[in-house]
Amino acid sequence: MRGQVRVTEKLNVDGHDRAYAIGDLTDLDEAKMAGHAMRHAEVVAQNILAQVRGEPPAAIYEPSGINAILLPLGPTGGVGQMPSPDGPAVLSALAVSERKGTDLYTGRFTALFGTA
């Protein structure tokens, strides 16, 4: 381990039922990318909410074998790769700009935090 925290499939810190870890800190065998951290956060949020309700946490994180990346180059360009049923799919500059290039996903976070 390189200074990372060992986690369970539910993203608990190993040995701690009420402590979780997400993102680059985890010892998961996957690329350290923001997209993975967002998926980690979804699993952890589900598990914390279950615990608050007095239920056992049940959400499990399964690392993807295919990395997804969207790299915008200005508002109309970029390169990307996404998982598909046939393996990794390369995205066109138009597809990347439509998904991320116009606002760098800030709209997603504006809605999430209610700051619109």
NUVOMI-320562 format. One line per 5 residues: number of its first residue (from 1); their letters; for each residue y, x, z of N, C-alpha, C, CB. Coordinates in Angstrom, 1 decimal. Glycine has a CB too. Layout:
BEGIN
NUM> A> Y X Z Y X Z Y X Z Y X Z  ...
This chain:
BEGIN
1> MRGQV> -1.2 0.8 0.0 0.0 0.0 0.0 1.2 0.9 0.0 0.0 -1.0 1.2  2.3 0.4 -0.7 3.5 1.2 -0.8 4.6 0.5 -0.1 3.9 1.4 -2.3  4.5 0.3 1.2 5.5 -0.4 2.0 5.5 -1.9 1.8 6.8 0.2 1.7  4.4 -2.4 1.3 4.4 -3.8 1.0 3.7 -4.5 2.2 3.7 -4.1 -0.3  3.8 -5.8 2.2 3.2 -6.7 3.3 2.0 -7.4 2.7 4.3 -7.7 3.8
6> RVTEK> 0.9 -7.2 3.4 -0.3 -7.9 3.0 -0.2 -9.4 3.3 -1.6 -7.3 3.8  -0.5 -10.2 2.2 -0.4 -11.6 2.3 -1.7 -12.3 2.0 0.7 -12.2 1.4  -1.9 -13.5 2.5 -3.1 -14.3 2.2 -2.8 -15.1 0.9 -3.4 -15.3 3.3  -3.8 -15.9 0.4 -3.6 -16.7 -0.8 -2.5 -17.8 -0.5 -4.9 -17.3 -1.2  -2.2 -18.1 0.7 -1.2 -19.1 1.0 0.2 -18.4 1.2 -1.6 -19.9 2.3
11> LNVDG> 0.2 -17.1 1.0 1.4 -16.3 1.2 1.8 -16.1 2.6 2.5 -16.8 0.4  0.9 -16.3 3.6 1.1 -16.0 5.0 1.1 -14.5 5.1 0.1 -16.6 5.9  1.9 -13.9 6.0 1.7 -12.5 6.3 0.3 -12.4 7.0 2.9 -12.0 7.2  -0.5 -11.5 6.5 -1.9 -11.4 7.0 -1.9 -11.3 8.6 -2.6 -10.2 6.4  -2.6 -12.3 9.2 -2.7 -12.3 10.6 -1.6 -13.1 11.3 -2.6 -10.9 11.2
16> HDRAY> -0.8 -13.8 10.6 0.3 -14.6 11.1 0.4 -15.9 10.4 1.7 -13.8 11.0  0.0 -17.0 11.2 -0.1 -18.3 10.6 1.3 -18.9 10.2 -0.8 -19.2 11.5  2.3 -18.5 10.9 3.7 -19.1 10.6 4.7 -18.1 10.1 4.2 -19.7 11.9  4.2 -17.0 9.5 5.1 -16.1 8.9 4.7 -15.9 7.4 5.2 -14.7 9.6  5.6 -15.9 6.5 5.3 -15.9 5.1 6.1 -14.7 4.5 5.7 -17.2 4.4
21> AIGDL> 5.7 -14.3 3.3 6.4 -13.3 2.6 6.4 -13.7 1.1 5.7 -11.8 2.7  7.5 -13.4 0.4 7.6 -13.7 -1.0 8.2 -12.5 -1.7 8.4 -15.0 -1.3  8.1 -12.5 -3.0 8.8 -11.5 -3.9 8.2 -10.1 -3.8 10.2 -11.4 -3.4  9.0 -9.1 -4.1 8.6 -7.7 -4.2 7.9 -7.2 -3.0 9.8 -6.9 -4.5  8.2 -7.8 -1.9 7.6 -7.3 -0.6 6.1 -7.5 -0.5 8.3 -8.1 0.5
26> TDLDE> 5.6 -8.5 -1.2 4.1 -8.8 -1.1 3.3 -7.7 -1.8 3.9 -10.1 -1.8  2.0 -7.7 -1.3 1.0 -6.7 -1.8 0.2 -7.3 -3.0 0.1 -6.2 -0.7  0.7 -8.4 -3.6 0.0 -9.1 -4.7 -0.1 -8.1 -5.9 0.7 -10.4 -5.0  -1.2 -8.2 -6.6 -1.4 -7.4 -7.7 -0.8 -8.0 -9.0 -3.0 -7.1 -7.9  0.5 -8.0 -9.1 1.2 -8.5 -10.2 2.5 -7.8 -10.3 1.4 -10.1 -10.0
31> AKMAG> 3.1 -7.9 -11.5 4.4 -7.3 -11.7 5.5 -7.9 -10.7 4.9 -7.5 -13.1  6.4 -7.1 -10.2 7.4 -7.6 -9.3 8.6 -8.1 -10.1 7.9 -6.5 -8.3  8.5 -9.5 -10.3 9.5 -10.1 -11.2 10.1 -11.4 -10.5 8.9 -10.5 -12.6  11.3 -11.7 -10.8 11.9 -12.9 -10.2 11.1 -14.2 -10.5 13.3 -13.0 -10.8  10.6 -14.3 -11.7 9.8 -15.5 -12.0 8.6 -15.7 -11.0 9.3 -15.4 -13.4
36> HAMRH> 8.0 -14.6 -10.7 6.9 -14.7 -9.7 7.4 -15.1 -8.3 6.1 -13.4 -9.6  8.5 -14.5 -7.9 9.1 -14.8 -6.6 9.5 -16.3 -6.5 10.3 -13.9 -6.4  9.9 -16.8 -7.6 10.3 -18.3 -7.6 9.0 -19.1 -7.4 10.9 -18.7 -8.9  7.9 -18.7 -8.0 6.6 -19.4 -7.8 6.1 -19.2 -6.3 5.6 -19.0 -8.8  6.3 -18.0 -5.8 6.0 -17.7 -4.4 6.7 -18.7 -3.5 6.3 -16.3 -4.0
41> AEVVA> 8.0 -18.8 -3.7 8.9 -19.7 -2.9 8.4 -21.1 -2.9 10.4 -19.6 -3.4  8.0 -21.6 -4.1 7.5 -23.0 -4.2 6.3 -23.2 -3.3 7.2 -23.4 -5.6  5.3 -22.2 -3.3 4.1 -22.3 -2.5 4.5 -22.3 -1.0 3.1 -21.2 -2.8  5.3 -21.3 -0.6 5.7 -21.2 0.8 6.4 -22.4 1.3 6.6 -19.9 1.0  7.3 -23.0 0.5 8.1 -24.2 0.9 7.1 -25.3 1.1 9.1 -24.6 -0.2
46> QNILA> 6.1 -25.5 0.3 5.1 -26.6 0.5 4.3 -26.3 1.8 4.1 -26.6 -0.7  4.0 -25.1 2.0 3.2 -24.8 3.2 4.0 -25.0 4.5 2.6 -23.4 3.1  5.3 -24.6 4.5 6.1 -24.8 5.6 6.3 -26.3 5.9 7.5 -24.1 5.5  6.6 -27.0 4.9 6.8 -28.5 5.0 5.5 -29.1 5.6 7.1 -29.1 3.7  4.3 -28.7 5.1 3.1 -29.2 5.7 3.0 -28.9 7.2 1.8 -28.6 4.9
51> QVRGE> 3.3 -27.7 7.6 3.3 -27.3 9.0 4.3 -28.2 9.8 3.5 -25.9 9.2  5.4 -28.4 9.3 6.5 -29.2 10.0 5.9 -30.6 10.2 7.8 -29.2 9.2  5.2 -31.1 9.2 4.6 -32.5 9.4 3.3 -32.5 10.2 4.3 -33.0 8.0  2.9 -31.3 10.7 1.7 -31.3 11.6 0.4 -31.2 10.8 1.7 -32.4 12.5  0.6 -30.9 9.5 -0.6 -30.8 8.6 -0.9 -29.3 8.4 -0.3 -31.5 7.2
56> PPAAI> -2.2 -29.0 8.0 -2.5 -27.6 7.7 -1.9 -27.3 6.3 -4.0 -27.4 7.7  -1.4 -26.0 6.2 -0.8 -25.6 4.9 -2.0 -25.6 3.9 -0.1 -24.3 5.0  -1.7 -26.1 2.7 -2.8 -26.2 1.7 -2.4 -25.5 0.3 -3.2 -27.6 1.4  -1.2 -25.3 0.1 -0.7 -24.7 -1.2 -1.2 -23.3 -1.3 0.8 -24.8 -1.4  -1.8 -22.9 -2.5 -2.3 -21.6 -2.7 -1.6 -21.0 -3.9 -3.8 -21.6 -2.9
61> YEPSG> -1.3 -19.7 -3.8 -0.7 -19.0 -4.9 -1.7 -18.3 -5.7 0.4 -18.0 -4.4  -1.7 -18.5 -7.0 -2.6 -17.8 -7.9 -1.8 -16.9 -8.9 -3.6 -18.8 -8.7  -1.9 -15.6 -8.8 -1.1 -14.8 -9.7 -1.6 -15.0 -11.1 -1.3 -13.3 -9.3  -0.6 -15.0 -12.0 -0.9 -15.1 -13.5 -1.3 -13.8 -14.0 0.3 -15.7 -14.2  -2.2 -13.8 -14.9 -2.6 -12.5 -15.6 -1.7 -12.1 -16.7 -4.0 -12.6 -16.1
66> INAIL> -0.8 -13.0 -17.1 0.1 -12.8 -18.2 1.6 -12.8 -17.6 -0.1 -13.8 -19.3  2.3 -11.8 -17.8 3.7 -11.8 -17.3 4.6 -12.6 -18.3 4.2 -10.3 -17.2  5.5 -13.3 -17.7 6.5 -14.0 -18.5 7.8 -13.3 -18.2 6.6 -15.5 -18.1  8.6 -13.1 -19.3 9.9 -12.5 -19.1 10.8 -13.1 -20.2 9.8 -10.9 -19.3  12.0 -13.3 -19.8 13.1 -13.7 -20.7 14.3 -12.8 -20.4 13.5 -15.2 -20.4
71> LPLGP> 14.6 -12.0 -21.5 15.7 -11.1 -21.4 16.8 -11.5 -22.3 15.2 -9.6 -21.6  17.8 -12.2 -21.9 18.9 -12.6 -22.8 19.7 -11.4 -23.1 19.7 -13.7 -22.1  20.2 -11.4 -24.3 21.2 -10.3 -24.8 22.4 -11.1 -25.3 20.5 -9.4 -25.9  23.3 -11.4 -24.4 24.4 -12.3 -24.7 24.0 -13.7 -24.7 25.0 -11.8 -26.1  24.9 -14.6 -25.1 24.6 -16.0 -25.0 23.7 -16.5 -26.2 25.9 -16.8 -25.1
76> TGGVG> 23.5 -15.7 -27.2 22.7 -16.2 -28.4 21.6 -15.3 -28.8 23.6 -16.4 -29.5  21.3 -14.3 -28.0 20.2 -13.4 -28.4 19.3 -13.1 -27.3 20.8 -12.1 -28.9  18.3 -12.3 -27.5 17.3 -11.9 -26.5 15.9 -11.8 -27.0 17.4 -12.9 -25.4  15.0 -11.4 -26.1 13.6 -11.3 -26.3 12.9 -11.9 -25.2 13.2 -9.8 -26.6  11.6 -12.3 -25.4 10.9 -12.9 -24.3 9.4 -13.0 -24.6 11.4 -14.2 -24.0
81> QMPSP> 8.6 -13.2 -23.6 7.2 -13.4 -23.6 6.8 -14.4 -22.6 6.4 -12.0 -23.4  6.0 -15.4 -23.0 5.5 -16.4 -22.1 4.0 -16.6 -22.2 6.3 -17.8 -22.3  3.3 -17.0 -21.1 1.9 -17.3 -21.3 1.7 -18.5 -22.2 1.3 -17.5 -19.9  0.6 -18.5 -22.9 0.2 -19.7 -23.7 -1.3 -19.8 -23.7 0.7 -19.5 -25.2  -1.9 -20.9 -24.1 -3.3 -21.0 -24.1 -4.0 -19.9 -24.9 -3.7 -22.4 -24.7
86> DGPAV> -3.3 -19.3 -25.9 -3.9 -18.3 -26.7 -3.6 -16.9 -26.2 -3.5 -18.5 -28.1  -3.0 -16.8 -25.1 -2.5 -15.5 -24.6 -1.0 -15.4 -24.6 -3.2 -14.3 -25.4  -0.5 -14.1 -24.5 1.0 -14.0 -24.5 1.6 -14.4 -25.8 1.3 -12.5 -24.2  2.7 -15.1 -25.7 3.4 -15.6 -26.9 4.8 -15.0 -26.9 3.5 -17.2 -27.0  5.2 -14.3 -28.0 6.5 -13.7 -28.1 7.5 -14.8 -28.5 6.5 -12.6 -29.2
91> LSALA> 8.6 -14.9 -27.8 9.6 -15.9 -28.0 10.7 -15.3 -28.9 10.2 -16.4 -26.7  11.3 -16.2 -29.7 12.4 -15.8 -30.6 13.7 -15.7 -29.8 12.6 -16.8 -31.8  14.7 -15.0 -30.4 16.0 -14.9 -29.8 16.6 -16.3 -29.5 16.9 -14.0 -30.6  16.4 -17.2 -30.4 16.9 -18.6 -30.2 16.2 -19.2 -29.0 16.7 -19.4 -31.5  14.9 -19.1 -28.9 14.2 -19.7 -27.8 14.7 -19.1 -26.4 12.7 -19.5 -27.9
96> VSERK> 14.9 -17.8 -26.4 15.3 -17.1 -25.2 16.7 -17.6 -24.8 15.3 -15.6 -25.3  17.6 -17.7 -25.8 19.0 -18.1 -25.5 19.0 -19.5 -25.1 19.9 -17.9 -26.7  18.2 -20.4 -25.7 18.1 -21.8 -25.2 17.6 -22.0 -23.8 17.3 -22.6 -26.2  16.7 -21.1 -23.4 16.1 -21.2 -22.1 16.9 -20.6 -21.0 14.7 -20.6 -22.1  17.5 -19.4 -21.3 18.2 -18.6 -20.3 19.5 -18.1 -20.7 17.3 -17.5 -19.9
101> GTDLY> 19.7 -17.8 -21.9 20.9 -17.0 -22.3 22.2 -17.8 -22.1 20.8 -16.7 -23.7  22.2 -19.1 -22.2 23.5 -19.8 -22.1 24.1 -19.8 -20.7 23.3 -21.2 -22.5  23.2 -19.8 -19.6 23.8 -19.8 -18.3 23.0 -18.9 -17.3 23.8 -21.2 -17.7  22.1 -18.1 -17.7 21.3 -17.3 -16.9 20.6 -18.0 -15.7 22.1 -16.1 -16.3  20.2 -19.3 -16.0 19.6 -20.2 -15.0 20.5 -20.5 -13.9 18.4 -19.5 -14.5
106> TGRFT> 21.8 -20.3 -14.0 22.7 -20.7 -12.9 22.7 -22.2 -12.7 24.1 -20.2 -13.1  22.5 -23.0 -13.8 22.4 -24.4 -13.6 21.3 -24.9 -12.7 22.3 -25.1 -15.0  20.2 -24.2 -12.8 19.0 -24.5 -11.9 19.4 -24.3 -10.4 17.8 -23.6 -12.2  20.1 -23.3 -10.1 20.5 -23.0 -8.7 21.7 -23.9 -8.3 20.8 -21.5 -8.6  22.5 -24.2 -9.2 23.6 -25.2 -8.9 23.0 -26.5 -8.4 24.5 -25.4 -10.1
111> ALFGT> 22.0 -27.0 -9.2 21.4 -28.2 -8.8 20.6 -28.1 -7.5 20.4 -28.7 -9.9  19.9 -27.0 -7.3 19.1 -26.8 -6.2 19.9 -26.7 -4.9 18.3 -25.4 -6.3  21.1 -26.1 -4.9 21.9 -26.0 -3.7 23.0 -27.1 -3.7 22.6 -24.6 -3.7  23.0 -28.0 -4.7 24.0 -29.1 -4.6 25.4 -28.6 -4.7 23.8 -29.9 -3.4  25.7 -27.6 -5.5 27.1 -27.1 -5.6 27.8 -27.5 -6.9 27.0 -25.6 -5.5
116> A> 27.2 -28.5 -7.6 27.8 -28.9 -8.9 29.1 -29.6 -8.7 26.8 -29.8 -9.7
